């Protein structure tokens, strides 16, 4: 990525990145974005990450008012996700490859684990994630708890709006698979309604399928079978 800095984030450089510290260009294949909670304020986080004695950093930080900071370049390894402790299987792609810091971007959020995100923080986070997904489609969305379920079980906390984020990210993308899914759902619903109505009318309605309808039905069955195979393959991969 060119310079690795987000154009709409406040640049607040941290010296805490890379192996050994200060080594640039080690994050070449990001696999996930990992969300965190600061357990503090954005101002305090800025000070902490700029302190070389803290030995801590993240890629981004987002305040409750929507302010967005960037501390480490997208091309460099922030120090936020490295320790793996009884991880969730959902994070297997990250923790089985190498040091998680070398394949993840991290986002800190102002507040405490029990806090409900403000709408300003949510919208700023969603904007940032959309920007990141444009640069690397297919990123996983994890919480720190997925990598360390023991000492970081409450990070980013029970009110982390992961499901809402995933829905909004998918709706924004509207890739070909999602469009096909919507069309398939609508087609199945309308065809099911017509067939149900035909059954209810029974012998009162001589309503045979036309040649065109039969061809459409055959095509739809073939299309459904193809996408069912793809869905099954994806589920097997996730289970594995």
C-alpha positions as CSV (number, residue, x, y, z in Angstrom):
1,X,0.0,0.0,0.0
2,X,1.5,3.4,-1.0
3,X,2.3,5.1,2.3
4,X,-0.1,3.2,4.5
5,X,-1.8,6.2,6.1
6,X,-5.6,6.9,6.1
7,X,-6.4,10.2,4.5
8,X,-9.2,11.0,7.0
9,X,-7.5,10.0,10.2
10,X,-5.4,12.1,12.5
11,X,-1.8,11.0,12.1
12,X,-0.3,10.4,15.6
13,X,2.9,8.4,15.0
14,X,3.9,5.8,17.5
15,X,7.5,4.5,17.9
16,X,6.1,1.1,19.0
17,X,5.9,-1.1,15.9
18,X,7.9,-3.8,14.0
19,X,10.3,-6.6,14.9
20,X,12.8,-5.3,16.0
21,X,11.2,-2.0,17.0
22,X,11.1,0.5,14.2
23,X,11.3,-2.0,11.3
24,X,9.1,-0.9,8.4
25,X,7.2,-3.0,5.8
26,X,6.6,-6.2,7.7
27,X,2.8,-6.3,7.3
28,X,2.4,-7.5,3.7
29,X,-0.7,-9.7,3.9
30,X,-3.3,-8.5,6.3
31,X,-5.9,-11.2,7.2
32,X,-8.1,-9.5,9.8
33,X,-9.1,-6.3,11.6
34,X,-9.1,-6.7,15.4
35,X,-11.3,-4.5,17.5
36,X,-10.3,-3.4,21.1
37,X,-11.6,-1.3,23.9
38,X,-9.3,1.3,25.4
39,X,-10.5,1.2,29.0
40,X,-9.7,4.9,28.9
41,X,-9.9,8.0,26.7
42,X,-8.7,8.8,23.2
43,X,-6.4,11.5,24.6
44,X,-4.8,9.1,27.1
45,X,-4.4,6.5,24.3
46,X,-2.5,9.0,22.2
47,X,-0.1,9.7,25.0
48,X,0.4,6.0,25.9
49,X,1.1,4.9,22.3
50,X,3.5,7.7,21.7
51,X,5.5,6.7,24.8
52,X,8.3,4.3,23.9
53,X,8.3,3.0,27.4
54,X,4.7,1.7,27.1
55,X,5.7,-0.9,24.6
56,X,2.1,-0.7,23.2
57,X,0.4,0.5,20.1
58,X,-2.5,-0.1,17.7
59,X,-3.1,0.8,14.1
60,X,-6.0,3.1,14.8
61,X,-8.0,4.6,17.6
62,X,-11.6,6.0,17.5
63,X,-13.1,8.4,20.1
64,X,-16.7,8.5,21.3
65,X,-17.1,11.7,19.4
66,X,-16.0,10.1,16.1
67,X,-12.4,11.4,16.0
68,X,-10.2,8.9,14.3
69,X,-6.4,8.5,14.9
70,X,-3.8,6.4,13.2
71,X,-0.7,5.5,15.1
72,X,1.0,3.0,12.9
73,X,1.2,2.6,9.1
74,X,-0.9,-0.1,7.4
75,X,2.4,-1.5,6.2
76,X,3.9,-2.0,9.7
77,X,3.1,-4.2,12.6
78,X,1.5,-2.6,15.6
79,X,1.8,-4.3,19.0
80,X,-1.8,-5.0,19.9
81,X,-2.7,-8.6,19.1
82,X,0.4,-10.7,19.6
83,X,-0.3,-12.9,22.7
84,X,-2.4,-16.0,21.9
85,X,-4.2,-17.6,24.8
86,X,-7.0,-20.2,24.3
87,X,-8.1,-18.6,21.0
88,X,-11.5,-18.9,19.4
89,X,-11.5,-21.2,16.3
90,X,-12.9,-18.3,14.3
91,X,-9.4,-16.7,14.5
92,X,-7.6,-19.8,13.3
93,X,-6.5,-18.2,10.1
94,X,-4.7,-15.5,12.1
95,X,-3.1,-17.4,15.0
96,X,-1.9,-20.4,13.0
97,X,-0.1,-18.5,10.4
98,X,2.5,-16.5,12.5
99,X,2.6,-13.7,15.1
100,X,-0.9,-12.2,14.8
101,X,0.5,-8.7,14.8
102,X,2.1,-9.5,11.5
103,X,-1.2,-10.3,9.8
104,X,-3.7,-7.9,11.5
105,X,-4.7,-4.3,11.7
106,X,-6.1,-3.2,15.1
107,X,-8.6,-0.5,16.1
108,X,-8.9,0.8,19.7
109,X,-12.2,2.3,20.8
110,X,-12.7,4.9,23.6
111,X,-14.5,3.8,26.7
112,X,-15.0,0.8,28.9
113,X,-16.1,-2.8,28.0
114,X,-19.6,-2.2,29.4
115,X,-20.2,1.0,27.4
116,X,-22.6,1.2,24.5
117,X,-20.9,2.7,21.5
118,X,-22.1,6.2,20.6
119,X,-23.5,6.6,17.1
120,X,-20.7,8.9,16.2
121,X,-18.1,6.3,17.2
122,X,-20.0,3.6,15.3
123,X,-20.2,5.6,12.1
124,X,-16.6,6.6,12.3
125,X,-15.6,2.9,12.8
126,X,-17.8,1.8,9.9
127,X,-16.3,4.4,7.6
128,X,-12.8,3.2,8.5
129,X,-13.6,-0.4,8.1
130,X,-15.2,0.2,4.7
131,X,-12.0,2.0,3.7
132,X,-9.9,-0.9,4.9
133,X,-12.1,-3.5,3.2
134,X,-11.6,-1.7,-0.1
135,X,-7.9,-2.1,0.2
136,X,-8.1,-5.7,1.3
137,X,-11.4,-7.4,0.5
138,X,-12.2,-10.5,2.5
139,X,-10.8,-9.4,5.9
140,X,-12.0,-11.2,9.0
141,X,-13.5,-9.0,11.7
142,X,-12.3,-10.2,15.1
143,X,-12.3,-9.0,18.7
144,X,-9.2,-9.2,20.9
145,X,-11.2,-11.8,22.9
146,X,-11.0,-14.1,19.9
147,X,-7.3,-14.2,20.1
148,X,-6.9,-14.2,23.9
149,X,-10.1,-15.5,25.6
150,X,-8.4,-15.6,29.0
151,X,-6.9,-12.2,29.9
152,X,-8.7,-10.3,27.1
153,X,-12.2,-11.9,27.5
154,X,-13.8,-8.5,28.0
155,X,-12.2,-6.8,24.9
156,X,-13.9,-5.2,23.2
157,X,-16.8,-6.0,25.5
158,X,-20.4,-7.4,25.5
159,X,-21.8,-4.3,23.6
160,X,-19.4,-4.6,20.7
161,X,-21.7,-4.2,17.7
162,X,-20.1,-6.9,15.6
163,X,-23.3,-8.2,14.0
164,X,-24.4,-4.7,13.0
165,X,-21.0,-3.9,11.5
166,X,-21.0,-7.1,9.5
167,X,-24.5,-6.4,8.1
168,X,-23.6,-2.9,7.2
169,X,-20.3,-3.9,5.6
170,X,-22.1,-6.5,3.5
171,X,-24.8,-4.2,2.4
172,X,-22.3,-1.6,1.4
173,X,-20.3,-4.1,-0.6
174,X,-23.3,-5.8,-2.3
175,X,-21.1,-8.1,-4.2
176,X,-22.3,-10.5,-6.9
177,X,-22.9,-13.3,-4.4
178,X,-25.1,-11.2,-2.2
179,X,-27.1,-9.9,-5.3
180,X,-27.7,-13.4,-6.5
181,X,-28.8,-14.4,-3.0
182,X,-31.4,-11.6,-2.9
183,X,-32.6,-12.5,-6.4
184,X,-32.8,-16.1,-5.4
185,X,-34.8,-15.4,-2.3
186,X,-37.3,-13.1,-4.1
187,X,-37.7,-15.6,-7.0
188,X,-38.2,-18.5,-4.6
189,X,-40.8,-16.5,-2.7
190,X,-42.8,-15.5,-5.7
191,X,-42.7,-18.9,-7.3
192,X,-43.7,-20.5,-4.0
193,X,-46.6,-18.1,-3.7
194,X,-47.9,-18.9,-7.2
195,X,-47.6,-22.7,-6.6
196,X,-49.4,-22.3,-3.2
197,X,-52.2,-20.3,-4.8
198,X,-52.5,-23.0,-7.5
199,X,-52.8,-25.7,-4.8
200,X,-55.5,-23.7,-2.9
201,X,-57.6,-23.2,-6.0
202,X,-57.2,-26.9,-6.8
203,X,-59.5,-28.2,-9.6
204,X,-61.2,-24.8,-9.9
205,X,-58.2,-23.5,-11.8
206,X,-56.8,-24.9,-14.9
207,X,-53.5,-23.2,-14.6
208,X,-50.8,-25.2,-16.3
209,X,-47.3,-23.9,-16.5
210,X,-46.5,-22.4,-19.9
211,X,-43.4,-23.5,-21.8
212,X,-41.6,-20.3,-20.7
213,X,-42.5,-20.9,-17.1
214,X,-41.2,-24.5,-17.3
215,X,-38.0,-23.3,-18.8
216,X,-37.7,-20.6,-16.0
217,X,-38.3,-23.3,-13.4
218,X,-35.7,-25.6,-14.8
219,X,-33.1,-22.8,-15.0
220,X,-33.9,-21.8,-11.4
221,X,-33.5,-25.3,-10.1
222,X,-30.1,-25.6,-11.8
223,X,-29.1,-22.2,-10.4
224,X,-30.2,-23.1,-6.9
225,X,-28.3,-26.4,-7.0
226,X,-25.1,-24.6,-8.1
227,X,-25.3,-22.0,-5.3
228,X,-26.3,-24.7,-2.8
229,X,-23.1,-26.5,-3.7
230,X,-21.1,-23.3,-3.1
231,X,-22.8,-22.6,0.2
232,X,-22.1,-26.2,1.4
233,X,-18.5,-25.9,0.4
234,X,-18.1,-22.7,2.4
235,X,-19.7,-24.2,5.4
236,X,-17.4,-27.2,5.3
237,X,-14.4,-24.9,5.0
238,X,-15.6,-22.9,8.1
239,X,-16.1,-26.0,10.0
240,X,-12.7,-27.3,9.2
